[in-house]
Amino acid sequence: MHPMVKPALRRAWRDRQTVQFGMTSAHAVTVGPVDTATGSFLGLLDGTRGLPLLREEARAMGLPDGRVDDLVERLTAAGLIDDATAGGAQADALRGRADVFDRLRPDLASLSVVHREPGGGARRLAARRAMRVQVRGAGRVGATVASVLAAAGVGRVEVLDGGCTERWDVAPGGLGAESVGGRRDVAARQLVRRAAPGRLPRAAESAGAAGDTGRGEPALSLVIVAPRDGTAAYAPDPVTAEPWLRSGTPHLYAGVVEATGVVGPLVLPGGSACAGCMALGRADRDPGWPRMLAQWRSGRGGPVPGCDIGLAASVAGLAAAHALSFLDGELPATTGVRWEVSMPLLDWRQEHMAPHRDCSCGAGGQTEGECASAAREPQDTMAG
């Protein structure tokens, strides 16, 4: 083990004997009492030394035997210690590629704060390389989501869309002006390659790590439905979702329609509300909704979507962050919930999407897993 105090947590002394790691209430921890020698020793916990060398240096500083092990144990229990060598073979391989690893250092720092156990951040970051995500839509929202996921280290990001890039598809972080007039799917693939940190893993490499589908490629970890016409995200089509429900593929909706952005719900097949549940629930509340929706789907949309660039960027960023949280093993706040925001006030609000008892997906008879997050005050831990 090469212990290091998590570098993303800012350090400050509250008083002469109490040090606080972390600024925000979500992750801050106070440590005390800390004497002068122990305070100096904390600077040696930078991941460059193993425990034997740390014990030798502690003795040279006058610290009693056993202090190093006790201190590391207490700091680890408080979620403050990472291990610069932990995370398994995939993490070691990632560290061996300096070009890729250096690009992802901020992501690793963030993951190390979120996941308390030593090596937890490196393990999750390395696991992303074997994952396959499909983004359905290459407009202002979908293309940006795809580029963010690729930049975050997701190994296989596929973008499905048809037609040619229009001038209004261009967006910062998404398709560039040079792609106008060319095929959207080709431009999206080029975007993903440019955004990725280093060479993308080959399909065979990813398949071996994430589970082969029988066609030499890993199974889909997640589908993100981000259509250029945000109607299909605001009121998703149950028929389109049927293959994902049958295969058990999680899917997340995101888009902008009529100056309103939506992120979610994240659908866990059989465990949370699906597109069919949402359609049945809306029809229960508004009997005229199915008739109107059929007209909107069959009619020609406007030539240019009402998709403000700032709103599109916000929706894409939030959708990508929730997708990454899910890929890293969490249940983000979009699980069974849709977050919605409208211009000009831009106040995010949430709507719980309840499974419908009449939907064939089966979620109506299950107990949904709920994810709740709450800010916590800085913890107190005695470290010396």
Disulfide bonds with the S-S distance in Angstrom:
none
